[in-house]
């Protein structure tokens, strides 16, 4: 079984240490997310990226914040209410079955979760269903290097391996980005 992020460590998702690694708003802008988009934040956790996504896509955009954890989504809902956001919808999901309509999203955003998937092929097949034609995915993952934070080194996916996974699942690589010392970003389009 693949290692999932431990619930008892959820406070680390919004920790100052994580914010020091890279600025979420800056990272999202570099991943080609724009105003007016419908973005599915898959594996949103407590909303580290969902909240800045809401301001980035603006009033005409939508954020579908999906996670398999009711507890994480409860924390996210609290933040959404506190921030008075009207364009974020928290969605309880299964790993390979996200309750959105076909072609409902312009963009799927995945932060530090691809390495946790049980079946990558099924997951990316589901993303292809969610995405509009020429829709994009943006992935933030841990570099396969030792670091003080993040998953065990053996569970990490190198950038070259991530590119192979995407190509195998019928996505074309648009660009790769360095995101701080320990993370990378990759943008790919549905072909």
Secondary structure, 3 states (H helix, E strand, C coil): CCCCCCHHHHHHHHCHHHHHHCCHHHHHHHCCCCCCCEEEEECCCCCCCHHHHHHHHCCCCEEEEEECCHHHHHHHHHHHHHHCCCCEEEEECECCECCCCCCCEEEEEEECCHHHCCCHHHHHHHHHHHEEEEEEEEEEEECCCCCCCCCCHHHCCCHHHHHHHHHHCCEEEEEEEEECCCEEEEEEEEC
